[in-house]
Amino acid sequence: MSSIYRYRSLIVIGFAICNLMVIVLAWHFLQESRNQHEQYAEVVSQNLGKAIDESISGAIEKVDLSLRALVDELEEKPAWDGRRKDQIEGMLASYQRRLPGGEGIDVTDRLGRVVYRSGGVGQRGLDCLGRDFLKLLNEHPDAGLQVSVPLVDPITGHQIIVMARHYHGRDSNFGGMVCSHIRVDHFSKLLAQFDMGASGSITLYSSDLKPIAKFRGAGNGQGHAPGPVPSELASLLRSGVRRATYRSTASGSEQIVTFHRLPVAPLLVTVALASEDYLEQWRNDMVITSLLVGSFLLLSLVSAGAAFQSMSRIGRKNEKLFEVNEHLHQVIDEYQILAEELRESERRYSALFANRLNAIAHCRIVSNEQGQPVDFALLSVNQAYEEILGIRKRDVEGRTIREIYPDFDSFGFDYIGVFGKIAQLGGETQFEAFFEPTQQYLSIYAYSPQPDEFTTIITDVTERKKADEALRVSESKFRIIFDNEVYGIIIFELDTGRIIDVNRSLIRMYGYQREELLSGMLASDLSAERDSSELLVQEIEKSSSTFVPLRYHRKKDGTIFPVEIVGGAYQWNGRRVMFKLVHDISERVKAEEALKRYAQRLIVQEEDLRKEVSRELHDDIGQELTALGLNLAYIGNLLADQTRPDLRSTLEDSRQLTKEISRTVRNLMVELRPSQLEEYGLGGALRSYADQYRQRTGLEVLVDIDENIPRLTPKQEIALFRITQEALNNVAKYALANLVTVTLSREGDLLQLCITDDGQGFVPSTDNLQLTGSGWGLTIMRERAELAGGTLRLSSESGMGTTVLIEIRE
């Protein structure tokens, strides 16, 4: 059938191509025919233009010959040589009759006055003769015939063309002009004799493009009022060409127009052939060609229909042959497929039988007289049977199972019953059993390839059974630990966040029922900080395990409480899960907050104590030391020069000792409560303390203070000063630094105090966060910063120094 469809398609394509070619050829023929008719029309238009040119030029030449003869006669016998006027007028009248379309002949003197005319003197003036001709002929005696543009005769009202020649007088000089008046109607009669077609036209224009007359029709001589001047004609006249052919649609239809500028007269003639005339034959050809093409198309359609009917009859006859052929092929293909499947089955069976991983045995069931299976014989086994079950092939092939294992009836599984059902009824089965002779767990697959026979595929699964038992014990232990852990445990999927398991502690902690938590809740639903919870999951996923010291979660009743989390990402039952250990640290947080309040109270009390001790030192000990120094000086002045030298030396030592005690007391007062802090503010106190620190330790200290920082509150100033003291003391004791930089700056409403050293640095950990020194550790420094309304951050790296940064937002 496919070949018939293919032939039908080829026939359709062939007919379509033939029809298309016929249409293309017909279109090409019509296009060429139109071009030929248009070219022919152009030639006809040009020939008509030449003929009109020659006709008008011939008429003007006749007028010129008559005027020459009249001039010759006037010059031989001038009018003033005794001729009578009637004789002269009669002579002029005779010449007038020779003129084609002559209106009259005038003779003028050298001043342009009409002295004689054919019909009487004095009826025309110089205007009728043309002043321009008089001047031209007078100045150029050798000038020939002069032709004027069309004029309106003031006497007759007709349009005329004036033609003039000069004549010589008695003295051989310019004597005057002989003028002939030719009616334009004469030229119109000449034009009317030409055939322009039914819709063609000939138009006569003056040299300044004033339409004179227009003639339509095939030689009927009927004049028409000319229309407006076409733009193409005006353009050609301006270009200066004498003749040209162009196409125009100015009249509403397509025309071929030939333009002629007459050489003997200031006239223009256009010959226009309309497409209705010169394409009439082409239109007839187009109708005939269309009929022929349509007939061909109709004939081709009829032929195609007949071909289709013929092919349909052939197709119906061949359908049965195709069906028989296809059925035969189908039978052959099925036979080949069955043969290939049989070969493939044999190959698979041979490969399966020869494999070393599974024990395969082909058996035949043994039945009693009632048809009940009572035994089975092993017809053949593979090599793996010997390796897996530990019995040689030659000891089992051809023997029944009872012969191989005499105690077979004591086995714990009914092998004969299961295999007998498969062999007699067909089908397949799979089961696992403990095989007592070899103490193995076996996975057995059995199927019946033919009645009363079956094949078994045996796999040793002893190791898997042991692993399953170990796994079951392990899961049991895990579940005991999981359910009895005091901390809450939650397991959820990483991809979806869905909770898949929780322990009893977590249920009690959050107040939910187990079913509520496992019915689609997300782990993030337990967090009071949802965004932070999602970031935490991403952080735990990147690392093997993560400890989170503080997060806030929400119980079922809405209570928010702090928790401590240890989590990690794992693979569990083929899924990526997150395991989190959650510890409720509400009591610890409360204790820490209480300790924090105690620490802040301790700082305040310590500062008050420092202030009190500093005042005591200043008011009591300081004044007494000053008095003691004055007394020693007074005693020294009272001692006579004869005093023993040893007494004076002792007195001098006492005075020096008093000064040292005073200096020590002052330094102690600065340590306890610097007076510069109250008098000059934090900047002055830091500079003063840096100088003392430099003298005491020998370390270089650079102090950079922003001068635009206003005075802070006393609490903030004393806190920042004490933090600087403790940081510098730690640098002196532990950092092994050469340079310390103290910077106090302000950016907007953020005040920053930064203490940086270039010492050995350290790796911050929980073991060295308490950098003790004079009782001040990092915790006390942080408490001072928080007491002042700020935060403290410490950054350090081994070998790269340490930076302490305090920030207070005003």
C-alpha positions in Angstrom: 0.0 0.0 0.0 2.8 2.4 0.7 4.0 2.1 -2.9 0.5 3.0 -4.2 0.5 6.0 -1.9 3.9 6.9 -3.2 2.8 6.7 -6.8 -0.3 8.8 -6.0 2.0 11.4 -4.4 4.2 11.3 -7.5 1.2 11.8 -9.8 0.0 14.7 -7.8 3.4 16.3 -7.7 3.8 15.7 -11.5 0.4 17.3 -12.3 1.1 20.2 -10.0 4.5 20.8 -11.6 3.0 20.6 -15.2 0.2 23.0 -14.3 2.6 25.4 -12.6 4.9 25.3 -15.7 1.9 26.0 -18.0 0.8 28.9 -15.8 4.4 30.3 -15.7 4.8 29.9 -19.5 1.4 31.6 -20.1 2.3 34.5 -17.8 5.7 34.8 -19.6 4.1 34.8 -23.0 1.6 37.5 -21.9 4.3 39.6 -20.4 6.5 39.4 -23.6 3.4 40.1 -25.7 2.6 43.2 -23.6 6.2 44.4 -23.9 6.1 44.0 -27.7 2.8 45.9 -28.0 4.2 48.7 -25.8 7.4 48.8 -27.9 5.3 48.9 -31.1 3.2 51.7 -29.6 6.4 53.7 -28.9 7.5 53.3 -32.5 4.1 54.3 -33.8 4.1 57.4 -31.5 7.5 58.4 -32.7 6.6 57.9 -36.3 3.4 60.0 -35.9 5.5 62.7 -34.3 7.9 62.8 -37.2 5.0 62.8 -39.7 3.3 65.7 -38.0 6.6 67.5 -37.8 7.2 67.0 -41.5 3.5 68.0 -42.4 3.6 71.3 -40.4 7.1 72.1 -41.6 6.0 71.5 -45.2 3.1 73.9 -44.8 5.4 76.6 -43.3 7.9 76.0 -46.2 5.0 76.7 -48.7 4.3 80.0 -46.9 8.0 80.8 -47.0 8.2 80.2 -50.8 5.2 82.5 -51.4 6.7 85.2 -49.3 10.0 84.9 -51.1 8.3 85.3 -54.5 6.4 88.3 -53.3 9.6 89.9 -51.9 11.5 89.2 -55.2 8.7 90.9 -57.1 8.6 93.9 -54.8 12.3 94.4 -55.0 12.2 94.2 -58.9 9.3 96.6 -59.3 8.8 98.6 -56.1 5.3 99.8 -55.3 6.4 103.4 -55.5 7.5 103.0 -59.2 4.2 104.1 -60.5 2.0 101.1 -59.6 -1.5 101.8 -58.6 -2.7 100.7 -55.3 -5.3 98.4 -56.7 -2.7 96.7 -58.8 -0.6 96.1 -55.7 -3.5 94.9 -53.6 -4.5 92.6 -56.4 -1.0 91.2 -56.5 -1.1 90.6 -52.7 -4.5 89.0 -53.0 -3.2 86.6 -55.6 -0.3 85.6 -53.3 -2.7 85.3 -50.4 -4.7 82.6 -52.3 -1.5 80.6 -52.7 -0.9 80.6 -49.0 -2.3 77.4 -47.1 -4.7 78.8 -44.5 -3.6 82.4 -45.1 -5.6 85.1 -43.3 -3.9 88.0 -45.1 -0.6 89.5 -46.3 0.7 92.9 -45.0 3.5 95.0 -46.5 5.2 97.6 -44.1 7.7 100.3 -44.5 10.9 100.5 -42.7 9.1 102.0 -39.7 6.7 99.1 -39.5 3.7 101.0 -40.8 1.4 98.9 -43.0 1.4 100.4 -46.4 -0.3 97.6 -48.3 -2.3 94.5 -47.5 -4.5 92.1 -49.3 -7.9 93.6 -48.5 -7.1 97.2 -47.7 -4.6 99.4 -45.9 -4.9 100.7 -42.4 -6.8 97.9 -40.9 -3.9 96.5 -39.0 -1.3 98.2 -37.0 2.2 97.3 -36.1 1.1 95.0 -33.2 -0.4 92.6 -35.7 2.9 92.4 -37.5 5.1 92.0 -34.5 7.5 94.7 -33.3 10.2 92.1 -32.5 10.3 91.0 -36.2 10.8 94.6 -37.4 13.7 95.2 -35.1 15.3 91.8 -35.8 15.0 92.1 -39.6 16.2 95.7 -39.6 19.4 94.9 -37.6 20.0 91.6 -39.4 19.2 91.9 -43.1 20.3 88.4 -43.8 17.8 86.8 -41.4 15.4 84.4 -43.1 11.8 83.6 -42.4 10.6 84.6 -38.9 7.7 82.7 -37.3 5.8 84.1 -34.3 4.2 82.3 -31.4 0.4 81.9 -31.8 -1.4 85.3 -31.5 -5.0 86.3 -31.3 -6.0 88.4 -34.3 -7.6 91.6 -32.9 -9.9 91.9 -35.9 -11.1 88.3 -36.5 -10.4 86.9 -33.0 -8.8 83.9 -34.6 -5.5 82.4 -33.4 -2.9 83.1 -36.0 0.8 82.6 -36.6 2.7 85.5 -38.1 5.4 84.8 -40.7 7.6 87.6 -41.9 10.5 88.3 -44.3 12.3 91.6 -45.1 12.7 93.3 -48.5 15.2 95.8 -49.7 14.3 99.3 -50.7 15.4 101.4 -53.6 18.7 102.2 -51.9 19.3 98.4 -51.2 18.8 99.0 -47.6 16.1 97.6 -45.3 12.8 98.6 -46.9 10.3 96.9 -44.6 8.6 93.6 -44.0 6.2 91.3 -45.8 4.0 89.5 -43.3 1.6 86.6 -43.7 -1.0 85.6 -41.2 -1.7 81.8 -41.1 -4.7 80.6 -39.0 -3.8 78.0 -36.4 -6.9 76.1 -37.6 -5.0 75.2 -40.8 -2.5 73.3 -38.6 -5.3 71.7 -36.8 -6.7 70.3 -40.0 -3.3 68.9 -40.7 -3.2 67.2 -37.3 -6.7 65.8 -37.6 -5.7 63.6 -40.5 -3.5 61.4 -38.4 -4.8 58.2 -36.7 -4.1 58.2 -33.0 -6.5 55.4 -32.1 -9.9 55.6 -30.4 -8.5 57.0 -27.2 -5.3 58.6 -28.4 -4.7 62.4 -28.8 -2.5 65.0 -30.4 -2.0 68.2 -28.6 -0.5 71.5 -30.0 1.3 73.8 -27.5 2.9 77.2 -27.9 6.6 77.5 -27.0 5.6 78.7 -23.5 3.5 75.6 -23.0 0.2 77.3 -23.6 -2.2 74.6 -25.0 -3.6 75.6 -28.4 -5.6 72.5 -29.4 -6.1 68.9 -28.6 -7.5 66.2 -31.0 -8.9 62.8 -30.0 -10.2 59.9 -32.0 -9.2 58.1 -35.1 -9.1 60.9 -37.8 -12.4 62.5 -37.0 -10.9 65.9 -36.9 -12.8 67.0 -33.8 -10.9 69.3 -31.6 -11.1 69.4 -27.8 -10.2 71.8 -25.2 -6.7 70.8 -24.0 -6.3 70.0 -20.3 -3.6 71.2 -17.9 0.1 70.8 -19.0 1.5 67.4 -17.7 4.4 67.7 -15.3 6.5 65.3 -17.5 6.2 67.7 -20.5 7.1 70.7 -18.5 10.2 68.9 -17.2 11.3 67.9 -20.7 10.8 71.5 -22.0 13.0 72.9 -19.2 15.7 70.3 -20.0 16.0 71.7 -23.6 15.5 68.4 -25.5 13.8 68.6 -28.9 12.0 65.3 -28.9 11.5 62.5 -26.4 9.1 59.6 -25.7 7.8 58.9 -22.2 5.0 57.1 -20.3 2.4 59.1 -18.5 -0.7 58.5 -16.4 -1.8 62.1 -16.1 -5.0 61.5 -18.0 -6.1 58.7 -15.7 -4.9 55.9 -17.9 -1.5 54.7 -19.1 -0.3 56.4 -22.2 2.9 56.5 -24.4 3.6 60.1 -25.3 6.0 61.4 -27.9 7.1 65.1 -27.6 8.3 67.1 -30.6 9.6 70.7 -30.7 9.0 72.0 -34.3 12.2 73.3 -35.9 10.6 75.9 -38.2 8.0 77.3 -35.7 7.8 78.0 -32.0 5.3 75.2 -31.5 5.2 71.9 -29.6 3.4 68.8 -30.5 2.6 65.8 -28.3 1.3 62.5 -29.7 -0.3 60.3 -27.0 -1.3 56.7 -27.6 -3.6 55.2 -25.0 -3.1 51.7 -23.6 -6.8 51.0 -24.4 -5.8 51.2 -28.0 -2.3 49.7 -28.3 -3.0 46.9 -25.7 -6.4 46.0 -27.1 -5.0 43.1 -29.1 -2.9 42.1 -26.1 -6.1 41.9 -23.9 -7.7 39.7 -26.5 -4.6 37.5 -26.4 -4.8 37.4 -22.6 -8.4 36.2 -22.7 -7.6 33.5 -25.3 -4.5 32.4 -23.3 -6.5 32.3 -20.0 -9.1 30.1 -21.7 -6.4 27.8 -23.0 -4.7 27.6 -19.6 -8.0 27.0 -17.9 -8.8 24.3 -20.4 -5.5 22.7 -19.8 -5.9 22.8 -16.0 -9.4 21.3 -16.3 -8.1 18.6 -18.6 -5.2 17.9 -16.1 -7.6 17.6 -13.2 -9.8 15.2 -15.2 -6.7 13.2 -16.1 -5.5 13.1 -12.5 -8.9 11.9 -11.4 -8.9 9.2 -13.9 -5.4 8.2 -12.8 -6.4 8.1 -9.2 -9.4 5.9 -10.0 -7.2 3.5 -12.0 -4.7 3.4 -9.2 -7.4 2.8 -6.6 -8.6 -0.2 -8.5 -5.0 -1.5 -8.7 -4.6 -0.7 -5.0 -7.7 -2.7 -4.1 -6.5 -5.6 -6.1 -3.1 -5.5 -4.4 -4.4 -5.0 -0.9 -5.1 -8.7 -0.5 -1.6 -9.5 -1.8 -0.1 -7.1 0.7 -2.1 -8.6 3.5 -1.0 -12.1 2.6 2.6 -11.0 2.2 2.5 -9.2 5.5 0.9 -12.2 7.3 3.7 -14.4 5.8 6.4 -12.0 7.0 4.7 -11.8 10.4 4.8 -15.6 10.7 8.4 -15.7 9.6 9.3 -12.9 12.1 7.5 -14.6 14.9 9.3 -17.9 14.1 12.6 -16.1 14.1 11.8 -14.3 17.3 10.8 -17.6 19.0 13.9 -19.3 17.7 16.1 -16.4 19.0 14.3 -16.4 22.3 14.8 -20.1 22.6 18.5 -19.7 21.8 18.8 -16.8 24.2 16.9 -18.8 26.9 19.3 -21.7 26.4 22.3 -19.3 26.7 20.9 -17.7 29.8 20.1 -21.1 31.3 23.6 -22.4 30.5 25.1 -19.2 31.9 22.9 -19.3 35.0 23.7 -23.0 35.5 27.4 -22.4 35.1 27.5 -19.4 37.6 29.5 -19.8 40.8 27.4 -17.6 43.0 24.1 -19.6 43.1 23.6 -23.3 43.6 21.2 -24.6 40.8 19.5 -28.0 40.8 17.1 -29.4 38.2 14.8 -32.0 39.9 11.9 -34.3 39.2 9.1 -34.8 41.7 8.4 -38.4 42.9 4.7 -39.1 43.6 2.9 -42.1 45.2 0.0 -44.0 43.7 -2.4 -41.4 44.8 -0.4 -38.7 43.0 0.9 -37.2 46.3 4.5 -36.0 46.2 6.7 -38.1 48.5 10.2 -37.4 47.3 12.2 -35.7 44.5 15.2 -36.7 42.6 18.1 -34.3 41.6 18.6 -34.8 37.9 21.5 -32.3 37.6 23.3 -29.7 39.6 25.9 -27.0 38.9 29.4 -26.6 40.3 28.3 -24.0 42.8 25.9 -26.5 44.3 28.9 -28.5 45.4 30.7 -25.4 46.7 27.7 -23.9 48.6 26.2 -27.0 50.1 29.5 -28.9 50.5 28.4 -32.1 48.7 29.9 -33.5 45.5 27.9 -33.5 42.3 28.5 -37.2 41.7 27.0 -38.0 45.1 23.7 -36.2 44.4 23.0 -36.4 40.7 20.5 -39.2 40.0 19.6 -39.7 43.6 16.6 -38.7 45.6 16.8 -36.3 48.5 15.9 -39.0 51.0 18.8 -41.1 49.7 21.2 -38.2 50.1 19.9 -37.2 53.6 18.3 -40.2 55.4 17.1 -38.0 58.2 15.3 -35.7 55.8 12.0 -36.1 57.6 13.5 -34.4 60.7 14.2 -31.2 58.7 12.2 -28.2 60.0 10.9 -27.1 56.6 8.5 -29.1 54.3 10.6 -29.0 51.1 8.7 -31.9 49.4 5.3 -30.2 49.9 6.4 -26.8 48.5 8.4 -28.3 45.5 5.6 -30.8 44.8 3.0 -28.1 44.5 5.2 -26.1 42.1 6.0 -29.2 40.0 2.4 -30.4 39.7 0.6 -27.0 39.5 3.2 -24.9 37.9 4.2 -21.3 38.8 7.1 -20.2 41.0 7.9 -19.4 44.7 10.7 -18.0 46.8 11.4 -18.6 50.5 14.2 -18.6 53.1 14.9 -21.7 55.3 17.5 -22.9 57.8 19.2 -26.0 56.3 20.2 -28.2 59.2 22.8 -30.4 57.5 25.1 -27.5 56.8 23.8 -25.1 59.4 23.1 -22.5 56.7 20.4 -20.0 56.0 19.4 -20.5 52.3 17.3 -18.3 50.0 15.6 -20.6 47.5 13.8 -19.7 44.3 11.8 -22.5 42.6 9.9 -22.7 39.3 8.5 -25.5 37.1 9.9 -25.5 33.5 7.6 -28.5 32.6 5.2 -30.8 34.5 6.5 -32.9 37.3 9.8 -31.1 37.2 11.2 -28.0 38.9 14.4 -26.0 39.1 15.8 -24.4 42.3 18.2 -21.5 42.5 19.8 -21.5 46.0 21.7 -18.6 47.6 23.6 -18.7 50.9 22.3 -15.8 53.0 23.9 -16.9 56.3 26.1 -13.8 56.5 23.2 -11.5 55.7 21.1 -13.2 58.4 23.9 -12.6 60.9 24.2 -9.0 59.8 20.4 -8.5 60.0 20.4 -9.9 63.5 23.4 -7.7 64.5 21.6 -4.7 63.0 18.4 -5.6 64.9 20.3 -5.8 68.2 22.1 -2.5 67.4 18.8 -0.8 66.5 17.3 -2.1 69.7 20.2 -0.6 71.7 19.9 2.6 69.8 16.2 2.8 70.5 16.8 2.2 74.2 19.4 5.0 74.3 17.3 7.2 72.1 14.2 6.9 74.2 16.0 7.2 77.5 18.3 10.1 76.8 17.7 13.1 79.1 18.4 15.5 76.3 15.8 16.0 73.5 16.7 14.3 70.2 15.1 15.2 66.9 15.8 13.7 63.4 14.5 15.5 60.3 15.1 15.4 56.5 17.6 17.9 55.2 15.9 18.5 51.9 12.4 19.1 53.3 12.9 19.9 57.0 10.2 17.3 57.9 10.5 15.7 61.3 10.9 11.9 61.0 11.7 10.9 64.6 11.9 12.3 68.2 12.6 10.9 71.6 10.5 11.1 74.8 12.6 13.9 76.3 12.0 16.2 73.3 8.2 15.5 73.5 8.2 16.5 77.2 10.4 19.5 76.5 8.1 21.0 73.8 4.8 19.8 75.1 3.6 18.2 71.8 2.3 14.7 71.2 4.5 12.4 69.2 1.8 12.1 66.5 1.7 15.9 66.1 5.5 16.2 65.6 5.5 13.3 63.1 2.5 14.4 61.1 4.2 16.8 58.8 5.7 19.4 61.2 9.0 21.0 60.2 12.0 21.3 62.5 12.0 25.0 61.9 8.5 25.2 63.4 10.0 24.6 66.8 12.3 27.6 66.5 11.4 31.1 67.7 14.2 32.4 65.3 13.1 30.9 62.0 15.7 32.7 59.8 18.5 31.8 62.2 17.3 28.2 62.3 17.6 27.9 58.5 21.1 29.3 58.6 22.0 26.9 61.4 20.9 23.9 59.3 23.1 25.2 56.4 26.0 25.6 58.7 25.6 22.1 60.2 25.2 20.6 56.7 28.6 22.0 55.6 30.5 20.5 58.6 30.3 17.0 60.2 29.0 18.4 63.5 28.3 21.8 65.0 27.8 23.0 68.6 25.4 25.9 69.0 25.7 27.5 72.5 22.4 29.4 72.4 19.2 29.5 70.4 15.6 30.3 71.4 12.8 27.8 70.7 9.1 27.9 71.2 6.9 25.3 73.1 3.5 24.3 72.1 1.9 26.7 74.6 4.0 29.6 73.0 6.6 29.7 75.8 10.0 30.8 74.4 13.0 29.2 76.1 16.8 29.0 75.5 18.4 25.8 74.2 21.8 24.4 73.5 22.2 22.4 70.3 24.7 19.8 69.1 23.9 18.6 65.5 25.3 16.8 62.5 24.2 15.7 59.0 24.2 11.9 58.2 22.9 9.3 55.7 20.0 7.3 57.3 18.0 4.7 55.5 19.0 6.2 52.2 18.0 9.7 53.1 20.1 12.8 54.1 19.0 13.7 57.6 19.9 16.1 60.4 20.4 14.7 63.9 20.2 17.4 66.7 20.6 17.0 70.4 18.6 19.7 72.2 19.3 20.8 75.8 17.0 23.1 77.7 19.3 25.6 79.4 16.7 27.8 80.9 18.0 27.4 84.5 21.6 27.9 83.4 20.7 31.0 81.5 18.9 32.4 84.5 22.0 31.6 86.7 24.3 33.3 84.2 22.1 36.4 84.1 22.2 36.5 87.9 26.0 36.1 87.9 26.2 38.8 85.3 24.1 41.2 87.5 26.4 40.3 90.4 29.5 40.9 88.3 28.2 44.3 87.3 27.4 45.2 90.9 30.9 44.0 91.8 32.4 46.3 89.2 30.4 49.3 90.5 31.3 48.5 94.1 35.0 48.0 93.2 35.0 51.3 91.4 33.4 53.0 94.4 36.0 51.3 96.6 38.8 52.5 94.4 37.4 56.0 94.5 37.2 55.9 98.3 40.7 54.5 98.7 42.1 57.1 96.3 40.5 59.8 98.3 41.8 58.4 101.6 45.3 58.2 100.2 45.1 61.8 99.0 43.5 63.3 102.0 45.2 61.3 104.8 48.4 59.6 103.7 49.3 62.2 101.0 48.9 65.1 103.4 50.9 63.3 106.2 53.7 62.5 103.8 53.8 66.1 102.7 54.0 67.2 106.3 56.7 64.6 107.0 58.7 65.9 104.1 58.4 69.5 105.4 59.4 68.4 108.9 62.5 66.6 107.6 63.5 69.7 105.6 63.0 71.9 108.6 65.1 69.6 110.8 67.8 69.6 108.1 67.9 73.4 108.1 68.2 73.5 111.9 71.2 71.2 112.1 74.5 73.0 112.4 77.2 72.4 110.0 79.1 70.8 112.9 76.6 68.0 113.1 78.0 64.6 112.7 78.1 63.5 109.1 76.3 60.2 109.8 73.2 62.0 111.2 73.0 64.3 108.1 73.3 61.3 105.8 70.5 59.5 107.7 68.4 62.6 107.4 68.9 62.8 103.7 68.0 59.2 103.2 64.8 59.8 105.1 63.9 62.7 102.9 64.5 60.6 99.7 62.5 57.8 101.2 59.6 60.2 101.9 59.7 61.3 98.2 59.6 57.7 97.0 56.7 56.9 99.2 54.9 60.0 97.9 55.6 59.0 94.3 54.3 55.5 95.0 51.2 56.8 96.6 50.6 59.1 93.6 51.0 56.2 91.2 48.7 54.1 93.3 46.1 56.9 93.3 46.4 57.1 89.5 45.8 53.3 89.3 42.8 53.6 91.6 41.2 56.8 90.3 43.1 59.0 87.8 42.5 62.6 88.4 43.0 63.5 84.7 39.9 61.5 83.9 37.7 63.8 85.9 39.6 67.0 84.9 40.4 66.4 81.2 38.2 63.6 80.1 39.1 60.2 78.6 41.5 61.4 76.0 43.7 63.2 78.4 43.6 60.3 80.9 44.6 57.8 78.2 47.6 60.0 77.1 48.8 60.5 80.7 48.4 56.8 81.5 50.3 55.9 78.3 53.3 58.0 79.4 53.4 56.3 82.8 53.0 52.9 81.1 55.9 53.7 78.7 58.1 54.7 81.6 57.2 51.7 83.7 57.4 49.0 81.1 59.6 50.4 78.3 57.0 49.5 75.7 56.2 52.0 72.9 52.6 53.2 73.1 51.0 55.2 70.3 47.8 57.1 71.3 45.5 58.4 68.5 42.5 60.4 69.9 39.8 61.9 67.7 39.7 65.5 69.1 36.0 65.9 67.9 34.8 63.4 70.4 32.7 65.1 73.2 32.9 64.2 76.8 31.3 60.9 77.6 29.3 60.0 80.7 31.4 59.3 83.8 30.3 55.6 83.7 31.5 55.3 80.1 34.8 57.1 80.6 35.8 55.0 83.7 34.7 51.8 81.9 36.8 52.5 78.8 39.8 53.6 80.9 39.7 50.5 83.0 39.5 48.3 79.9 42.5 50.1 78.5 44.4 49.6 81.7 43.6 45.8 81.8 44.5 45.4 78.1 47.8 47.2 78.5 48.7 45.1 81.6 47.9 41.9 79.7 50.2 43.1 76.8 53.0 43.7 79.3 52.6 40.3 80.9 51.9 37.9 78.0 52.1 39.5 74.6 55.9 39.9 74.2 55.1 43.0 72.1 57.2 46.0 71.0 54.4 48.4 70.0 50.9 49.0 71.3 48.4 51.3 69.6 45.4 52.9 71.4 42.9 54.5 69.0 39.7 56.3 70.1 37.5 57.3 67.2 34.0 58.1 66.3 32.0 57.3 63.1 28.5 58.8 63.2 26.9 57.7 66.4 29.4 54.8 66.9 32.3 55.3 69.3 35.2 52.9 69.0 38.1 52.2 71.3 40.7 49.8 69.8 43.8 48.4 71.6 46.2 46.6 69.2 49.6 45.0 69.8 52.2 43.4 67.6 52.9 40.6 70.0 52.8 36.8 69.7 49.1 36.5 69.7 47.1 33.4 70.6 44.3 31.2 69.3 41.2 32.1 71.4 39.5 29.2 73.1 37.5 28.4 76.1 40.8 27.7 78.1 42.3 31.2 77.6 39.3 33.4 77.5 40.0 34.4 81.1 43.2 36.4 80.6 43.9 37.1 84.3 45.9 40.0 85.4 45.5 42.0 88.5 42.2 40.3 89.0 40.8 41.5 85.6 40.0 38.9 82.9 38.3 39.1 79.6 35.0 38.5 81.2 35.3 41.5 83.5 36.4 43.6 80.5 33.3 42.5 78.6 31.1 43.2 81.6 32.6 46.7 81.9 31.8 47.3 78.2 28.3 46.1 78.5 27.8 48.1 81.7 28.8 51.2 79.6 26.2 50.3 77.0 28.7 48.8 74.5 30.2 45.5 73.2 33.6 44.0 73.3 35.2 41.9 70.7 38.6 40.2 70.8 40.5 38.9 67.7 43.9 37.3 67.8 46.0 35.0 65.7 49.2 33.2 66.6 52.2 35.3 65.6 49.9 38.2 64.4 49.2 40.1 67.6 45.9 40.8 69.4 43.2 43.4 69.0 40.6 44.4 71.6 37.7 46.5 70.1 35.0 48.2 72.2 32.0 49.8 70.4 29.4 52.1 72.0 26.5 53.3 70.0 25.3 56.7 71.3 
